[in-house]
Amino acid sequence: MSPAPDAAQRQAAADLELRERMRRVEEGILERAPEHDLEPSLDRIRAVLDLLGEPQRTFPVIHVTGTNGKTSTARIVESVLRESGLKTGRFTSPHLQDIRERITIGGELITRRAFLDAWADIAPFVDAVDTRSVSEGGPRMTYFEVLVALAYTAFADAPVDVAIVEVGMGGSWDATNVVEADVAVITPVGIDHQHFLGDTIEEIATEKSGIIHPDAIAVSAPQVPEVLEILRARADEVGARLVVEGEDFGVLERDVAVGGQMISLRGLAGDHPDLLLNLHGAHQASNAALAVAAVEAFLGGGEQPLGEEVLAAGLAAATSPGRLEIVRRSPTVVVDAAHNPHGAAVLAETLKDSFTFTHLVGVVSIFKDKDVVGILEALEPALDEVVVTRSTSPRAMRPERLGEIAAEVFGDHRVTVVDALPDALDHAAQLADEGGVAGGVVATGSIVTVGEVRLLLGVTDVERPVAPPVEVPVEVEDED
């Protein structure tokens, strides 16, 4: 007779069974229409949440929209709120490597068991709404809609004191917008997702302004005049208060530092000098200012300043994986999720602002439905060479075609085409090494590209990045 399994074996078997259940559920959700292929409507998500008893009404919300900077801003908001003693829920998208990254509770990925419990709660109602929608000639719930329902259910079950929720796309009809947030945050608005949001900045801003609800405080990054006019009109229409970076709060000073920057901020209720932010770039300083104003708006209506110790700890602890994140050295490899021209321009500016690479090689894979030329043109001033390739996403442009476009922007002599991403990364590292001790690699073009490069380099923890200390030389200059 074989001996009874010991406790460790039983636990290992239970963990394996839990992972297998998680895999099956995730595969089922993935079979639904992806988040880039949707039918704008709140009917399906509202129907499911109504059947569930409206879990989204059981916690207050800080809702974040915009074109770039949403995830970083949401993560900074959450970090400061956790240091304030609140139990937080955070919903962001898309994920880098693990679907559970989209739903965190108390700063931790939702556990597999909690994910499966929430799925068990919502699955019968998802099926019921699917059946009704299909019978009426409509679609099943999308991948994104199901995850929103799951997140709101998990937050209610936890329960959380506050949820920080990033929109998936737009605002008015985004599935997350079945809440009426106390604070609406609008990061810089630009042109992206035109096939859903509209071809003009005014149309896009109108969609995004839809997260501003009655009696809310809307906290906006600096915007072009056309966008700001739309945000003001929406706030006036619903009786919300609008505060704008550069007018009501903002960045007073920033100095580049090893591993990030030192910043001084003006909040809604007071100034906050000499804060460490372990994120690179002027845009992250702006995101931090936006986040601090949002927290002040949420906790005290913008009338009470945050405690300096709480704020300092919250900013110092804030991370944003996949956003100008250093994931390797010798040579230094930076990953950044820039996937539109504005994001690529910010990346290029920050590479010059915060690092002193002597020879920088780009590893680039871009989705074919994006503004490929605009992204490459924005990156061109920052890169000495570029290796074009493709991620595993079916949306990725073929390397041969991407290479042709890149050659028109960079010139043939600066472009190499490598079909497989692992080989492209190796080749770029060789080119960077040939450039000297301060040679480096930046991998960019999409979230998928970044996630796959992180995995290739053995970085698997998105809440506690394991990148080694930064050894890239930096220049520290006073701001004018």
C-alpha positions in Angstrom: 0.0 0.0 0.0 1.4 3.4 -0.9 1.8 5.9 1.8 -0.8 8.7 2.2 0.2 11.9 0.6 1.7 14.4 3.0 0.4 18.0 3.5 2.8 19.4 0.9 1.7 17.0 -1.8 -2.0 17.7 -1.0 -1.4 21.4 -1.3 0.5 21.0 -4.5 -2.3 18.9 -6.0 -4.9 21.5 -4.8 -2.8 24.3 -6.4 -2.6 22.4 -9.7 -6.3 21.8 -9.7 -6.9 25.5 -9.0 -4.6 26.6 -11.8 -6.4 24.2 -14.2 -9.8 25.6 -13.3 -8.5 29.1 -13.8 -7.1 28.1 -17.2 -10.4 26.7 -18.3 -12.4 29.8 -17.2 -9.9 32.2 -18.8 -10.1 30.3 -22.1 -13.9 30.5 -22.0 -13.7 34.3 -21.4 -11.1 34.7 -24.2 -13.5 33.0 -26.7 -15.7 36.1 -26.5 -15.3 39.2 -28.7 -12.1 40.9 -27.8 -12.0 44.4 -26.3 -10.9 46.0 -29.6 -13.9 44.5 -31.4 -17.0 45.7 -29.6 -20.5 47.1 -30.0 -20.8 50.3 -28.0 -23.6 49.8 -25.5 -24.1 49.6 -21.7 -27.2 47.5 -22.0 -25.6 44.1 -21.5 -23.3 45.0 -18.6 -26.2 46.8 -16.9 -28.4 43.8 -17.3 -25.9 41.5 -15.6 -25.1 43.9 -12.8 -28.8 44.5 -12.2 -29.3 40.7 -11.9 -26.4 40.6 -9.4 -27.9 43.3 -7.2 -25.8 46.2 -8.4 -22.5 45.4 -6.7 -21.0 48.5 -8.3 -23.1 50.6 -6.0 -21.5 49.3 -2.8 -18.2 51.2 -3.0 -17.1 54.7 -4.1 -15.2 55.1 -7.3 -12.4 57.2 -8.8 -12.8 56.8 -12.6 -9.9 57.4 -14.9 -10.1 58.1 -18.7 -7.9 59.8 -21.3 -5.7 58.7 -24.2 -2.3 58.1 -22.5 -1.2 57.8 -18.8 -4.4 56.1 -17.5 -2.8 53.1 -16.0 0.1 54.9 -14.4 -2.2 57.5 -12.9 -4.6 54.9 -11.6 -1.7 53.0 -10.0 -0.3 56.2 -8.3 -3.8 57.0 -7.0 -4.1 53.6 -5.6 -0.7 53.7 -3.9 -1.4 56.9 -2.1 -4.9 55.7 -1.0 -3.4 52.5 0.4 -0.9 54.5 2.4 -3.9 56.5 3.6 -5.2 53.3 5.2 -7.9 52.4 2.7 -8.5 49.0 1.2 -8.4 49.5 -2.5 -9.7 47.8 -5.6 -8.1 48.6 -8.9 -9.3 47.7 -12.4 -6.9 48.5 -15.3 -6.5 47.2 -18.8 -5.0 45.6 -20.8 -2.8 43.2 -18.9 0.9 42.5 -19.5 1.2 38.8 -18.7 -1.6 37.6 -16.4 -5.3 38.4 -16.7 -5.5 38.9 -12.9 -3.3 42.0 -13.3 -6.5 43.8 -14.3 -8.1 43.2 -10.9 -6.1 44.0 -7.7 -7.4 44.2 -4.1 -5.3 45.9 -1.5 -2.4 46.2 -4.0 -2.3 42.5 -4.7 -3.4 40.5 -7.8 -6.8 39.0 -7.1 -6.2 35.4 -6.0 -7.2 32.6 -8.4 -9.7 31.4 -5.8 -11.3 34.9 -5.5 -11.4 35.2 -9.3 -13.1 31.8 -9.7 -15.5 32.6 -6.9 -16.5 35.9 -8.6 -16.8 34.0 -11.9 -19.1 31.4 -10.2 -21.3 34.3 -9.0 -21.6 36.0 -12.4 -21.6 33.1 -14.8 -25.4 32.2 -14.6 -26.3 35.8 -15.2 -23.8 36.2 -18.0 -25.4 33.2 -19.7 -28.9 34.6 -19.2 -27.9 38.0 -20.7 -26.1 36.3 -23.6 -29.2 34.2 -24.4 -31.5 37.2 -24.4 -29.1 39.3 -26.4 -28.6 36.7 -29.1 -32.3 36.0 -29.3 -32.8 39.6 -30.1 -30.2 39.6 -32.8 -27.4 41.1 -30.7 -24.0 39.8 -29.6 -22.9 37.9 -26.5 -21.2 39.9 -23.8 -17.7 40.8 -24.7 -14.5 39.7 -23.0 -14.1 43.2 -21.5 -17.7 43.4 -20.3 -17.4 40.1 -18.5 -14.2 41.2 -16.8 -15.9 44.5 -15.6 -18.7 42.5 -14.1 -16.3 40.1 -12.5 -14.2 43.0 -11.1 -17.1 44.9 -9.6 -18.4 41.7 -8.0 -15.0 40.9 -6.5 -14.7 44.4 -5.2 -18.1 44.1 -3.5 -17.2 40.8 -2.0 -13.8 41.9 -0.6 -15.2 44.5 0.3 -13.1 47.5 -0.8 -13.3 51.0 0.6 -12.7 52.6 -2.8 -12.2 51.3 -6.4 -9.9 53.0 -8.9 -11.3 52.1 -12.3 -9.6 52.7 -15.6 -11.9 52.8 -18.7 -11.2 50.4 -21.5 -12.0 52.8 -24.3 -13.7 56.1 -24.5 -16.0 56.8 -21.5 -19.7 57.4 -22.1 -20.4 53.9 -23.3 -17.4 52.1 -21.9 -18.5 49.1 -19.8 -16.9 50.5 -16.7 -19.3 53.6 -16.9 -22.1 51.9 -15.0 -20.8 53.6 -11.9 -21.3 57.3 -10.9 -17.8 58.1 -9.7 -17.2 60.6 -7.0 -14.0 61.7 -8.8 -13.5 61.6 -12.6 -9.9 61.8 -13.8 -9.1 62.8 -17.4 -5.5 62.3 -18.5 -4.3 64.0 -21.8 -6.7 63.4 -24.6 -5.4 62.7 -28.1 -6.3 60.9 -31.2 -6.6 57.1 -30.9 -9.2 54.3 -31.5 -10.8 56.5 -34.2 -12.9 53.6 -35.5 -14.8 53.7 -32.2 -14.4 57.1 -30.8 -14.5 59.4 -33.8 -12.0 61.1 -36.2 -11.7 64.4 -34.4 -10.4 65.4 -31.1 -13.8 67.0 -30.2 -15.6 63.7 -30.8 -13.1 61.8 -28.8 -13.2 64.3 -25.9 -17.0 64.1 -25.9 -16.9 60.4 -25.4 -14.4 60.6 -22.6 -16.3 63.4 -20.9 -19.1 61.0 -20.3 -17.5 59.7 -17.1 -18.2 63.1 -15.4 -21.4 62.6 -13.5 -23.5 64.9 -11.4 -21.9 66.4 -8.2 -18.6 64.8 -9.1 -15.2 66.5 -9.0 -13.5 66.2 -12.4 -9.7 66.4 -12.3 -8.1 67.0 -15.7 -4.6 67.0 -17.1 -3.6 70.0 -19.3 -5.7 69.7 -22.5 -5.8 71.5 -25.9 -8.5 74.3 -25.9 -11.0 72.2 -27.9 -10.9 69.4 -25.3 -11.0 71.7 -22.3 -14.0 73.5 -23.7 -15.9 70.2 -23.9 -14.9 69.1 -20.4 -16.1 72.4 -19.0 -19.4 72.2 -20.9 -20.0 68.6 -19.6 -19.1 69.7 -16.0 -21.5 72.6 -16.2 -24.2 70.4 -17.7 -24.2 67.9 -14.9 -23.3 70.2 -12.0 -19.8 68.9 -11.5 -16.7 70.8 -10.4 -13.8 70.8 -12.9 -10.2 71.4 -11.8 -7.3 71.5 -14.3 -3.6 71.0 -14.0 -1.7 74.2 -14.6 -4.6 76.2 -13.2 -5.7 74.6 -9.9 -2.8 72.2 -9.2 0.4 71.0 -10.9 4.1 70.3 -10.9 6.2 73.0 -9.3 9.6 71.5 -9.9 11.2 68.2 -11.1 14.8 67.0 -11.1 15.9 63.9 -12.8 17.4 61.4 -10.4 18.8 57.9 -10.5 15.8 55.5 -10.7 13.3 58.3 -11.2 12.9 61.9 -10.2 12.4 64.3 -7.3 9.3 66.4 -7.7 7.5 69.2 -5.9 3.7 69.4 -6.4 1.0 71.9 -5.9 -2.1 70.1 -4.8 -5.7 71.4 -4.5 -5.2 72.2 -0.8 -1.5 72.9 -0.5 2.0 72.4 -1.7 4.0 69.2 -1.4 7.8 69.7 -1.8 10.6 67.2 -2.4 8.9 63.9 -3.2 10.6 60.9 -4.6 8.8 59.3 -7.6 10.4 56.1 -8.9 9.1 56.7 -12.4 10.8 58.3 -15.3 9.8 61.4 -17.3 8.0 64.7 -17.1 4.7 62.9 -18.1 5.0 60.8 -14.9 5.5 63.9 -12.8 2.3 65.2 -14.4 0.5 61.9 -13.7 1.6 62.1 -10.1 0.2 65.7 -9.8 -3.1 64.5 -11.4 -3.2 61.5 -9.0 -2.5 63.7 -5.9 -5.3 66.1 -6.9 -7.7 63.2 -7.4 -6.9 61.7 -4.0 -7.3 65.2 -2.3 -10.6 65.6 -4.2 -11.8 62.1 -3.0 -10.7 62.3 0.6 -11.5 65.9 1.4 -13.2 67.5 -1.5 -10.0 69.3 -2.3 -10.1 71.3 0.9 -7.8 69.3 3.1 -4.1 68.6 2.2 -2.7 65.1 2.4 -0.3 64.3 5.2 3.2 64.6 3.9 4.4 61.3 5.3 1.5 59.5 3.7 2.0 61.2 0.4 5.7 60.6 0.3 5.3 56.9 1.1 2.5 56.6 -1.5 4.5 58.2 -4.3 7.7 56.3 -3.4 5.9 53.0 -3.5 4.1 53.7 -6.8 5.1 51.5 -9.8 4.0 51.2 -13.3 5.2 48.0 -15.0 5.7 48.3 -18.7 6.0 52.0 -18.7 9.7 53.1 -19.1 10.5 50.1 -17.0 14.1 48.8 -16.8 14.0 45.0 -17.0 17.7 44.1 -17.6 21.2 45.6 -17.6 24.3 44.8 -19.5 23.0 46.0 -21.8 20.2 48.0 -20.3 16.8 47.0 -21.7 13.9 49.4 -21.2 10.3 48.4 -22.1 7.5 50.9 -22.7 3.9 50.3 -23.8 3.7 53.3 -26.2 1.2 52.3 -28.9 0.2 55.7 -30.5 2.1 58.7 -31.7 1.6 60.7 -28.5 2.8 57.9 -26.4 5.8 57.3 -28.7 6.7 61.0 -28.6 6.6 61.0 -24.8 8.8 57.9 -24.8 11.3 59.5 -27.1 11.4 62.7 -25.0 11.9 60.8 -21.8 14.7 58.7 -23.2 16.6 61.9 -23.9 15.5 63.6 -20.7 16.3 60.9 -18.2 19.0 58.7 -19.7 22.3 59.2 -21.5 22.5 56.2 -23.8 25.3 56.5 -26.3 23.7 54.0 -28.7 20.1 53.1 -28.4 18.4 50.3 -30.4 14.7 49.9 -30.7 12.8 46.6 -30.8 9.5 47.5 -32.3 6.3 45.5 -33.0 3.1 47.5 -33.7 -0.4 46.5 -34.3 -1.5 46.9 -37.9 -4.6 48.9 -37.0 -2.5 51.6 -35.3 -0.9 54.8 -36.8 2.4 53.0 -37.6 4.0 55.8 -39.5 3.1 58.3 -36.7 4.6 56.0 -34.0 7.8 55.4 -36.0 8.2 59.1 -36.8 7.9 60.0 -33.1 10.5 57.4 -32.2 13.0 58.2 -34.9 14.9 61.1 -33.1 15.6 58.9 -30.1 16.8 55.7 -31.8 20.1 55.1 -33.5 18.9 51.8 -35.0 15.7 49.8 -35.0 15.0 46.1 -35.1 11.4 45.5 -36.4 9.7 42.2 -35.5 6.3 40.9 -34.4 4.8 39.8 -31.1 2.5 36.7 -31.0 -0.6 38.8 -31.3 -2.6 38.3 -34.6 -3.0 42.0 -34.7 0.8 42.6 -35.1 1.9 43.9 -38.4 4.1 41.6 -40.5 7.8 42.3 -39.9 8.4 42.6 -43.7 5.8 45.3 -44.0 6.8 47.1 -40.8 10.4 47.0 -42.1 9.4 48.7 -45.3 7.6 51.5 -43.5 10.5 51.8 -41.0 13.0 52.1 -43.8 11.1 55.1 -45.2 11.3 56.8 -41.8 14.7 55.8 -40.5 16.6 54.9 -43.8 17.5 51.4 -44.8 20.9 51.5 -43.0 19.2 51.9 -39.6 16.6 49.1 -40.0 16.9 45.4 -39.4 14.0 43.0 -39.9 13.9 39.9 -37.6 10.8 37.7 -37.7 10.8 36.3 -34.2 10.8 38.5 -31.1 13.3 36.5 -29.1 15.8 36.7 -32.0 15.1 40.4 -32.5 15.8 41.0 -28.8 19.1 39.1 -29.0 20.1 41.0 -32.1 19.3 44.4 -30.6 21.3 43.5 -27.5 24.3 42.7 -29.7 23.9 46.0 -31.5 23.7 47.9 -28.2 26.8 46.1 -26.9 28.7 47.2 -30.0 27.7 50.8 -29.2 29.7 50.8 -26.0 29.2 50.6 -22.3 26.2 53.0 -22.4 24.4 51.2 -25.2 20.8 50.2 -24.6 17.7 48.6 -25.9 14.1 49.9 -25.8 11.3 47.5 -26.7 8.0 49.2 -27.5 5.0 49.4 -29.9 2.3 47.6 -27.9 1.4 46.2 -24.5 1.8 42.7 -26.0 5.3 43.5 -27.1 6.2 44.7 -23.7 4.6 41.7 -21.9 6.4 39.2 -24.1 9.8 40.9 -23.7 9.4 40.9 -19.9 8.7 37.2 -19.9 11.6 36.5 -22.2 13.9 38.3 -19.7 12.4 36.5 -16.7 10.4 39.3 -15.2 7.1 37.8 -14.1 5.9 39.8 -11.1 4.0 42.9 -12.1 3.2 44.2 -8.6 6.8 43.8 -7.4 9.1 44.3 -10.4 12.4 42.6 -10.0 14.5 44.7 -12.3 18.0 45.3 -11.0 19.1 48.7 -9.8 19.4 51.3 -12.5 23.0 51.8 -13.6 22.4 54.0 -16.6 24.2 57.3 -16.1 21.8 60.2 -15.8 22.1 63.9 -16.1 20.7 66.1 -13.4 19.7 69.6 -14.5 17.7 72.3 -12.8 14.4 73.1 -14.5 14.0 76.7 -15.8 
